[in-house]
Amino acid sequence: MGRAVEYLAVESPIHRLNPLTKLAGVISFFTLGLVFSNPLILLGIMLAVFLLYFIAGAGRILRNYLKPLLGVSIFILLIQALFSHEGIELFRYIPKDLPVLGWIGAVHQESLLLGLTIVTRMGVFAFSLPLLLATTQPRDLILGLVDKLKFPYDYAFMLITALRFIPTLFVEMDQIFQAQSARGFDLKAQPLPKRIKSYLPLVVPLVMTALKKAERLAVAMETRGYGLGNRTYLRKLSFSADDCFVCAGFCCLILVGVGFKIMYRL
């Protein structure tokens, strides 16, 4: 399976919300992620996003993203601990008098906290948007942006198309790997330098497939009269009482978060 962010056609309270309500939730999580610098608070926000995944029945999407982001997070923490020396020294793993390596052989408090802040903030950003894509039909998101927010249709269509093309490329890449494995080409068994070199031939079919999909999309748009005359919509989106309640909750959450940031400098 590819690590694709695909729409999950399940019944959940989050699926029933208006697309703009869910977009407001993503903006709220992004705002809180930028406002706070305390890694514990950012971790709490990230866990709240995880809870929404399970409410939406999108635990599989969460697991697909968790493993690669965990590796990136560990790498960032190691780089931060090795090459940043701010604050109180917590412990030393290389003697200080050792030539050349002595200056990087300690972990400092401020550097570690900064690394944890970067990792947890990245988690808030990285997990918020896939939840929107997994619980919202692309056509509904376009309709909400164009009909309610008066977003230009061309830009909205390009935005959603780009977001949907990324999962498609992951699926195509996974199919190419499976085809190569069926022919006896085990990429994972090779050493790292040779593995990196072996990725280059796999890029060619991936690019060709992407170009063919883009060409078919352009032909389909032309045959359906894209850009000719006034656009009409088959469906109309409306805000329910639940949408108003959730949007009000997100607004209060941002206000409370900014207030706590100003009062306690979190």
N, C-alpha and C positions, 0 to 999 in steps of 0.2 A: 504493500500500500504506500502511496505517496503521502507526503505531508501536506495535503491539499486542504485549504479552507473552503469547504463546500457547504451549501445550504443543507441543513438537516430538517427534513420534513417530519417533524414530530410535534405533538401537542404539548405546549408548556405555557405558563403565564408570560414568559418573555417573548415567545413567538407571537402572542396575541397583541402585544403592544404596537403602537404606531412606529414606523421606522424613524421618524424624527425624534420620538421619545428616546429610542435606543441611541440615536446619534447624540442627543443631549447627554446621555449617560456616559458615552465615550469621551465627550468634551469635558465632562465633570471629572472623570478619572484622570484625564490628561492634566487638567488644571490643578487638581490636588497633588499629582505627582510633581508638578513644577513648584508648587507652593512650599511643600514640606521638604526638609532636609534630614529629618530624623529617620534612620533606617528602620526603627521599630514601627513607626507610624506608617512608613511606606510599605513595610511588610504586611501590616494590618490591612491596608488598602488592597494590596495584591491578593491577600487571602479572601477579601470580600469579592473580588473579581472571580476567584476560583469557585466561590460559593454560587455565583450566578451561572457559571458553566454547568454545575450539577443541577441547578434548578431548571436550566434550559435543556437538560439531557444531552449536553455536548461534551461529556467527559472524554470521549475519544479524541476530539480536537485538542483538548487541553493536554492529554498525554502525548500527542504527536509533537507539540511545541515544547513540552517540558524538558525532554531529554537534550535536544540541541542547545537550548538556552541555558541549561545547567552547566554544560561544558564551557560555553562562552563566559558564564559568570565566574566559574572557577579560574579561568584564564585571566580575567580582568583582576580578580582579587590577588592572584599571584604576582602579576605585573605591578599592581599598586603596592603590595607589601615589599617587593624586591627593590623598587627604584624610587619610592617616595619615602621621605624621612621627616615627617612633621609630627610635632607633639612629643609626648613622653615615650621613652623606649619601654616596650612591654617585655620583650625577651630577645635574646641574641642567639643565633644558631651558627654563626661563624665568628671565631675570635677576632676582636677589634684590631689587634696588632698584626693580623695576617696581611701580607702585601697584596695590593690590588683588590682582593675580595672583601677586605675588612669593612669597607664603607657600605656594602650592601647586605651585610649579615645580620640585620636586626629588623624587627617589626615594631612600628611606632603606632601609638594610639590614634592620632588624628588621621594618619594615612589609612589605617585599617577602617576607621569609621567612614572616611570618604569613599573607599572602595565598596563598602557595604551599601552606602547611599546610592552610588552609581548602579550597582547590581539590582537593588530593589526598585529603583526608579525605572530602570530599563524593563524590569518585569511588569510593572504597572502599564507602561506604554505598549509593550509587546503583546500582552494578553488581552488588552481592552478591545482593539480593533477586530481580531478574529472572531470574538464573540458576536459583534455586530453582523459580520458576514455570514456566520453560521446560523443566525436566527432570522435573517431578513432576505427576502427575495430581491434580487438586483432590480427588477422592474419596479418594485414597491419603493425602493430607496431612490431610484431616479424620479419616480412620480412625486415623492415627498419633497425632494430638492427643487424640482421644477415648478410644481403646482403650488406648493405652500411657501417656499422660500424664494421663489421667482429666480432660481438659478438658471443661467442660460442652458438650454437643452444640450447643445453641442459639448459644452464643458462637462456637464453631468454625465453624459453618455461616455465621454472619453475617460472620466474618472472611474466609473463603474467597470468599463471594459478593461481598464488596466488592472483593477483589483481582481477581476475574474480571470484574467490571462495568467496571472502569477500561479494560482493553484493548478491551472491547466498545464503549465510548463513543468510543474513538479510531477504531475501524473505522467506526462510524456517522458520525462527523464527516468522515472521509475520503470516504465515500459521498455525503454532502451537498455537499462541495466539488466532487466529480466531476459531480454532477447540475447544479450551478450552472454549472460550466465548459461542460457540454454545451449549456446554454442561452445561451452567449455571454457569461457573466459572469466576467471575468478579474480575480480579486481581487488577484493579485500585481502586476498592472500599474498599480494605483492608488497615489496618494501615501499616505504613512503615516497622516495624520489621517483621510482618507476611508476607508482600509482598516479602521481601528479601528471607525469608525462602521458599516461594512458588515458587521462580524462580528455585530452585534446581531440582525439578522433571522435569522441562521443558528442562533442559540441556541434559538429557539422550536421548530423541528422536532427539535432534539437533545433538549431537555427532554421533549417529547411522546413521543418514541421511548423514552426511558429510563423514563418512567412506564408506558407500555404493556408494556415488558418486565418491570417490577416487578409489574404486575398479573397478567400471565400466569404469572410465577413463583409468586405467592401462590396462584393457582387450582390450579396443578399440585401444589403442596405440600398443599393441602387435599384434593384428590382422591386423593392417595396416603396419606392418613391421618397426616400429619406431627404428631407429638406425642402420638399415641394408643398406649398400651400400651408394653411393653418393646421396645427396639430390638435387632434382630439384624443381623448383618453377613454378607454373602456371602463376603467374603475375609478372610483373616487375614494380618497383616504379621509378618514374622519378621526377626531380625537374623542376618546371615551372618557368616562370619569376616572378610570384607572390611569390613563395617560396623564390627565391633569394632576392627579395625586402624585404620580411618580416624578413628573417634571418639577412639581413644587418641592418634593423631597430632595431632588438633585440641587435645586437652587438653594435650599436651606443648608444642604451639606457644604456647598461651596462657601456660603456666607459664614457658617460656623468654622470651617477650616481656615479661612482668611482671618477671622477674629482670633482664633487660637494662635495663629502664626504671629499676629501683631502683638498679642498680650504676652505670650510665653516664649516667643522666638524659637519655636520648635523646628 
